[in-house]
Amino acid sequence: MDKIIDLTYLKEISGGDEDFEKELMETFINQAPQFIDTLMLLLKERKYPEMTPVAHKFKSSLTVFGMYLIYEKILKVESDTRVGNDLVDLPILLEEIKNLVERAIEELRVELKSR
């Protein structure tokens, strides 16, 4: 199974500061589930326009950790909820994102333990 995370950009912006890297990883591990839960709740309540800014905010975290597969899916959520397209596909898309984020969090936990 391919890795979800690529820490190249994180290492670049940290300048080798491992404490900074660990702090960002821990922040993602703690905050990512909240983003997913918020998106799922808004989906359940059919508050599609409110999903757009949540998805937008989540994108920057994904870039830092090289989570490009998740980034592309979140970008689709952001775009679709902004213009009201493909809303019927949102439950499947969000479930895919949730599963990928869970894998990414596990990879980050492994990375943290190895430091």
N, CA and C atoms as a LAMMPS dump frame, in Angstrom:
ITEM: TIMESTEP
0
ITEM: NUMBER OF ATOMS
345
ITEM: BOX BOUNDS ff ff ff
-5.0000000000000000e+02 5.0000000000000000e+02
-5.0000000000000000e+02 5.0000000000000000e+02
-5.0000000000000000e+02 5.0000000000000000e+02
ITEM: ATOMS id mol type element x y z
1 1 1 N 0.841 -1.183 0
2 1 2 C 0 0 0
3 1 3 C 0.889 1.249 0
4 2 1 N 0.566 2.163 -0.874
5 2 2 C 1.352 3.386 -0.987
6 2 3 C 1.167 4.278 0.232
7 3 1 N 2.228 5.024 0.538
8 3 2 C 2.148 5.968 1.658
9 3 3 C 1.283 7.154 1.268
10 4 1 N 0.596 7.673 2.243
11 4 2 C -0.265 8.838 2.051
12 4 3 C 0.537 10.122 2.234
13 5 1 N 1.499 10.104 3.151
14 5 2 C 2.246 11.322 3.464
15 5 3 C 3.588 11.358 2.733
16 6 1 N 4.036 12.565 2.481
17 6 2 C 5.362 12.829 1.923
18 6 3 C 5.882 14.052 2.679
19 7 1 N 6.876 13.846 3.502
20 7 2 C 7.339 14.902 4.404
21 7 3 C 8.395 15.834 3.797
22 8 1 N 8.605 15.748 2.5
23 8 2 C 9.617 16.579 1.839
24 8 3 C 9.379 18.063 2.094
25 9 1 N 8.167 18.526 1.853
26 9 2 C 7.866 19.959 2.021
27 9 3 C 7.958 20.362 3.493
28 10 1 N 7.483 19.509 4.391
29 10 2 C 7.579 19.796 5.828
30 10 3 C 9.036 20.014 6.225
31 11 1 N 9.915 19.144 5.766
32 11 2 C 11.333 19.265 6.094
33 11 3 C 11.931 20.539 5.5
34 12 1 N 11.441 20.898 4.326
35 12 2 C 11.916 22.111 3.668
36 12 3 C 11.531 23.358 4.466
37 13 1 N 10.268 23.443 4.881
38 13 2 C 9.829 24.65 5.592
39 13 3 C 10.316 24.696 7.031
40 14 1 N 10.659 23.533 7.583
41 14 2 C 11.118 23.508 8.977
42 14 3 C 12.6 23.838 9.09
43 15 1 N 13.307 23.745 7.996
44 15 2 C 14.743 23.977 8.038
45 15 3 C 15.467 22.982 8.922
46 16 1 N 14.881 21.795 9.076
47 16 2 C 15.496 20.752 9.894
48 16 3 C 15.151 20.825 11.374
49 17 1 N 14.265 21.727 11.752
50 17 2 C 13.847 21.864 13.156
51 17 3 C 12.844 20.762 13.486
52 18 1 N 13.334 19.684 14.091
53 18 2 C 12.488 18.523 14.377
54 18 3 C 11.388 18.827 15.385
55 19 1 N 11.645 19.723 16.322
56 19 2 C 10.603 20.088 17.282
57 19 3 C 9.422 20.75 16.571
58 20 1 N 9.737 21.618 15.628
59 20 2 C 8.703 22.273 14.827
60 20 3 C 7.929 21.238 14.011
61 21 1 N 8.644 20.295 13.413
62 21 2 C 8.007 19.241 12.623
63 21 3 C 7.071 18.408 13.496
64 22 1 N 7.567 18.034 14.685
65 22 2 C 6.738 17.243 15.603
66 22 3 C 5.488 18.004 16.01
67 23 1 N 5.653 19.298 16.273
68 23 2 C 4.509 20.123 16.679
69 23 3 C 3.447 20.163 15.571
70 24 1 N 3.888 20.337 14.333
71 24 2 C 2.941 20.36 13.217
72 24 3 C 2.263 19.001 13.045
73 25 1 N 3.02 17.931 13.186
74 25 2 C 2.433 16.588 13.07
75 25 3 C 1.395 16.345 14.152
76 26 1 N 1.73 16.717 15.379
77 26 2 C 0.786 16.527 16.485
78 26 3 C -0.47 17.374 16.292
79 27 1 N -0.294 18.576 15.781
80 27 2 C -1.444 19.443 15.513
81 27 3 C -2.353 18.81 14.47
82 28 1 N -1.756 18.286 13.405
83 28 2 C -2.576 17.635 12.378
84 28 3 C -3.312 16.434 12.957
85 29 1 N -2.609 15.606 13.703
86 29 2 C -3.218 14.409 14.3
87 29 3 C -4.416 14.792 15.162
88 30 1 N -4.303 15.903 15.883
89 30 2 C -5.389 16.34 16.767
90 30 3 C -6.52 17.049 16.032
91 31 1 N -6.186 17.799 14.986
92 31 2 C -7.198 18.631 14.336
93 31 3 C -7.879 17.988 13.132
94 32 1 N -7.206 17.117 12.427
95 32 2 C -7.783 16.529 11.215
96 32 3 C -9.111 15.817 11.48
97 33 1 N -9.214 15.015 12.546
98 33 2 C -10.509 14.372 12.803
99 33 3 C -11.642 15.38 13.018
100 34 1 N -11.319 16.535 13.586
101 34 2 C -12.342 17.565 13.79
102 34 3 C -12.836 18.112 12.452
103 35 1 N -11.921 18.319 11.5
104 35 2 C -12.32 18.77 10.162
105 35 3 C -13.252 17.743 9.514
106 36 1 N -12.868 16.477 9.607
107 36 2 C -13.674 15.41 9.002
108 36 3 C -15.044 15.345 9.672
109 37 1 N -15.069 15.386 10.997
110 37 2 C -16.343 15.344 11.72
111 37 3 C -17.241 16.516 11.331
112 38 1 N -16.647 17.695 11.202
113 38 2 C -17.422 18.88 10.812
114 38 3 C -17.997 18.707 9.415
115 39 1 N -17.18 18.236 8.479
116 39 2 C -17.668 18.01 7.12
117 39 3 C -18.781 16.973 7.098
118 40 1 N -18.628 15.902 7.861
119 40 2 C -19.655 14.846 7.911
120 40 3 C -20.965 15.387 8.489
121 41 1 N -20.861 16.194 9.532
122 41 2 C -22.055 16.77 10.153
123 41 3 C -22.758 17.719 9.188
124 42 1 N -21.993 18.573 8.526
125 42 2 C -22.584 19.5 7.563
126 42 3 C -23.23 18.747 6.401
127 43 1 N -22.61 17.652 5.983
128 43 2 C -23.197 16.821 4.935
129 43 3 C -24.53 16.237 5.408
130 44 1 N -24.513 15.686 6.603
131 44 2 C -25.738 15.085 7.164
132 44 3 C -26.867 16.117 7.244
133 45 1 N -26.508 17.344 7.595
134 45 2 C -27.497 18.418 7.729
135 45 3 C -27.77 19.121 6.392
136 46 1 N -27.097 18.648 5.331
137 46 2 C -27.255 19.206 3.981
138 46 3 C -26.926 20.702 3.916
139 47 1 N -25.944 21.098 4.684
140 47 2 C -25.475 22.484 4.688
141 47 3 C -24.244 22.578 3.78
142 48 1 N -24.482 22.326 2.509
143 48 2 C -23.386 22.232 1.536
144 48 3 C -22.54 23.501 1.43
145 49 1 N -23.156 24.685 1.355
146 49 2 C -22.327 25.891 1.253
147 49 3 C -21.383 26.081 2.445
148 50 1 N -21.788 25.59 3.613
149 50 2 C -20.94 25.723 4.803
150 50 3 C -19.752 24.762 4.769
151 51 1 N -19.818 23.772 3.895
152 51 2 C -18.71 22.828 3.759
153 51 3 C -17.53 23.454 3.021
154 52 1 N -17.817 24.409 2.149
155 52 2 C -16.778 25.002 1.302
156 52 3 C -15.631 25.603 2.115
157 53 1 N -15.903 26.501 3.083
158 53 2 C -14.777 27.081 3.826
159 53 3 C -14.045 26.067 4.708
160 54 1 N -14.763 25.056 5.192
161 54 2 C -14.109 24.024 6.009
162 54 3 C -13.124 23.239 5.142
163 55 1 N -13.569 22.856 3.965
164 55 2 C -12.694 22.129 3.04
165 55 3 C -11.502 22.994 2.64
166 56 1 N -11.758 24.27 2.38
167 56 2 C -10.679 25.187 1.988
168 56 3 C -9.611 25.29 3.072
169 57 1 N -10.045 25.425 4.298
170 57 2 C -9.098 25.572 5.417
171 57 3 C -8.263 24.299 5.61
172 58 1 N -8.874 23.158 5.38
173 58 2 C -8.198 21.877 5.575
174 58 3 C -7.09 21.666 4.538
175 59 1 N -7.219 22.258 3.363
176 59 2 C -6.26 22.036 2.269
177 59 3 C -4.83 22.399 2.637
178 60 1 N -4.636 23.494 3.358
179 60 2 C -3.268 23.929 3.658
180 60 3 C -2.519 22.898 4.491
181 61 1 N -3.211 22.267 5.422
182 61 2 C -2.569 21.22 6.237
183 61 3 C -2.134 20.051 5.363
184 62 1 N -2.944 19.726 4.395
185 62 2 C -2.638 18.592 3.525
186 62 3 C -1.386 18.851 2.694
187 63 1 N -1.216 20.085 2.271
188 63 2 C -0.053 20.448 1.462
189 63 3 C 1.237 20.303 2.264
190 64 1 N 1.22 20.735 3.499
191 64 2 C 2.41 20.672 4.35
192 64 3 C 2.94 19.243 4.459
193 65 1 N 2.021 18.277 4.512
194 65 2 C 2.417 16.882 4.704
195 65 3 C 2.416 16.074 3.408
196 66 1 N 2.325 16.773 2.271
197 66 2 C 2.386 16.093 0.988
198 66 3 C 1.27 15.089 0.769
199 67 1 N 0.108 15.362 1.328
200 67 2 C -1.033 14.455 1.207
201 67 3 C -1.831 14.817 -0.049
202 68 1 N -1.199 14.612 -1.205
203 68 2 C -1.767 15.106 -2.451
204 68 3 C -3.036 14.372 -2.872
205 69 1 N -3.134 13.097 -2.581
206 69 2 C -4.336 12.344 -2.922
207 69 3 C -5.539 12.892 -2.142
208 70 1 N -5.34 13.144 -0.857
209 70 2 C -6.418 13.708 -0.04
210 70 3 C -6.7 15.138 -0.496
211 71 1 N -5.65 15.882 -0.816
212 71 2 C -5.79 17.268 -1.265
213 71 3 C -6.722 17.346 -2.485
214 72 1 N -6.496 16.47 -3.46
215 72 2 C -7.323 16.476 -4.673
216 72 3 C -8.787 16.198 -4.348
217 73 1 N -9.016 15.293 -3.418
218 73 2 C -10.393 14.958 -3.033
219 73 3 C -11.045 16.109 -2.258
220 74 1 N -10.295 16.748 -1.382
221 74 2 C -10.825 17.898 -0.632
222 74 3 C -11.087 19.07 -1.586
223 75 1 N -10.221 19.23 -2.564
224 75 2 C -10.418 20.273 -3.566
225 75 3 C -11.743 20.051 -4.306
226 76 1 N -12.063 18.803 -4.596
227 76 2 C -13.334 18.479 -5.259
228 76 3 C -14.508 18.799 -4.337
229 77 1 N -14.379 18.471 -3.05
230 77 2 C -15.434 18.822 -2.09
231 77 3 C -15.636 20.337 -2.077
232 78 1 N -14.531 21.057 -1.998
233 78 2 C -14.611 22.52 -1.962
234 78 3 C -15.305 23.058 -3.218
235 79 1 N -14.877 22.578 -4.352
236 79 2 C -15.429 23.046 -5.622
237 79 3 C -16.904 22.662 -5.785
238 80 1 N -17.207 21.401 -5.513
239 80 2 C -18.583 20.921 -5.695
240 80 3 C -19.565 21.612 -4.755
241 81 1 N -19.15 21.846 -3.526
242 81 2 C -20.059 22.495 -2.574
243 81 3 C -20.197 23.983 -2.871
244 82 1 N -19.185 24.568 -3.472
245 82 2 C -19.261 25.989 -3.832
246 82 3 C -20.281 26.213 -4.937
247 83 1 N -20.276 25.325 -5.95
248 83 2 C -21.154 25.528 -7.111
249 83 3 C -22.37 24.606 -7.122
250 84 1 N -22.445 23.689 -6.169
251 84 2 C -23.604 22.8 -6.079
252 84 3 C -23.591 21.641 -7.061
253 85 1 N -22.412 21.236 -7.525
254 85 2 C -22.286 20.111 -8.462
255 85 3 C -21.996 18.808 -7.726
256 86 1 N -22.435 17.704 -8.319
257 86 2 C -22.09 16.353 -7.857
258 86 3 C -22.331 16.137 -6.371
259 87 1 N -23.332 16.783 -5.815
260 87 2 C -23.58 16.657 -4.38
261 87 3 C -23.994 15.236 -4.001
262 88 1 N -24.557 14.512 -4.929
263 88 2 C -24.965 13.139 -4.656
264 88 3 C -23.747 12.244 -4.374
265 89 1 N -22.583 12.625 -4.914
266 89 2 C -21.351 11.85 -4.714
267 89 3 C -20.61 12.213 -3.427
268 90 1 N -21.052 13.263 -2.75
269 90 2 C -20.333 13.733 -1.555
270 90 3 C -20.189 12.68 -0.459
271 91 1 N -21.228 11.893 -0.136
272 91 2 C -21.043 10.9 0.939
273 91 3 C -19.911 9.917 0.647
274 92 1 N -19.839 9.45 -0.584
275 92 2 C -18.779 8.502 -0.954
276 92 3 C -17.418 9.186 -0.892
277 93 1 N -17.354 10.403 -1.425
278 93 2 C -16.101 11.156 -1.436
279 93 3 C -15.608 11.431 -0.017
280 94 1 N -16.513 11.829 0.858
281 94 2 C -16.111 12.11 2.241
282 94 3 C -15.68 10.846 2.975
283 95 1 N -16.314 9.731 2.676
284 95 2 C -15.904 8.468 3.296
285 95 3 C -14.494 8.094 2.841
286 96 1 N -14.201 8.303 1.564
287 96 2 C -12.846 8.058 1.048
288 96 3 C -11.838 8.962 1.755
289 97 1 N -12.189 10.236 1.886
290 97 2 C -11.3 11.195 2.559
291 97 3 C -11.074 10.775 4.002
292 98 1 N -12.139 10.409 4.685
293 98 2 C -12.026 9.984 6.089
294 98 3 C -11.069 8.8 6.216
295 99 1 N -11.212 7.81 5.357
296 99 2 C -10.337 6.634 5.41
297 99 3 C -8.884 6.996 5.118
298 100 1 N -8.674 7.861 4.149
299 100 2 C -7.313 8.291 3.818
300 100 3 C -6.698 9.116 4.95
301 101 1 N -7.485 9.977 5.561
302 101 2 C -6.98 10.782 6.681
303 101 3 C -6.608 9.877 7.853
304 102 1 N -7.409 8.863 8.109
305 102 2 C -7.077 7.916 9.185
306 102 3 C -5.753 7.221 8.905
307 103 1 N -5.534 6.833 7.654
308 103 2 C -4.249 6.217 7.281
309 103 3 C -3.105 7.207 7.442
310 104 1 N -3.329 8.454 7.027
311 104 2 C -2.296 9.484 7.133
312 104 3 C -1.939 9.736 8.596
313 105 1 N -2.943 9.785 9.445
314 105 2 C -2.693 9.989 10.875
315 105 3 C -1.861 8.841 11.432
316 106 1 N -2.167 7.642 11.022
317 106 2 C -1.393 6.496 11.495
318 106 3 C 0.056 6.597 11.011
319 107 1 N 0.257 7.01 9.778
320 107 2 C 1.619 7.19 9.256
321 107 3 C 2.361 8.275 10.045
322 108 1 N 1.676 9.353 10.376
323 108 2 C 2.312 10.416 11.163
324 108 3 C 2.657 9.925 12.565
325 109 1 N 1.794 9.126 13.156
326 109 2 C 2.1 8.563 14.489
327 109 3 C 3.342 7.687 14.44
328 110 1 N 3.458 6.892 13.406
329 110 2 C 4.647 6.047 13.232
330 110 3 C 5.887 6.938 13.079
331 111 1 N 5.755 7.985 12.282
332 111 2 C 6.861 8.929 12.084
333 111 3 C 7.275 9.572 13.405
334 112 1 N 6.293 9.982 14.207
335 112 2 C 6.595 10.596 15.498
336 112 3 C 7.322 9.624 16.429
337 113 1 N 6.907 8.366 16.426
338 113 2 C 7.537 7.369 17.291
339 113 3 C 8.973 7.079 16.879
340 114 1 N 9.261 7.287 15.594
341 114 2 C 10.603 6.971 15.107
342 114 3 C 11.605 8.081 15.392
343 115 1 N 11.144 9.199 15.939
344 115 2 C 12.031 10.338 16.19
345 115 3 C 12.499 10.368 17.619
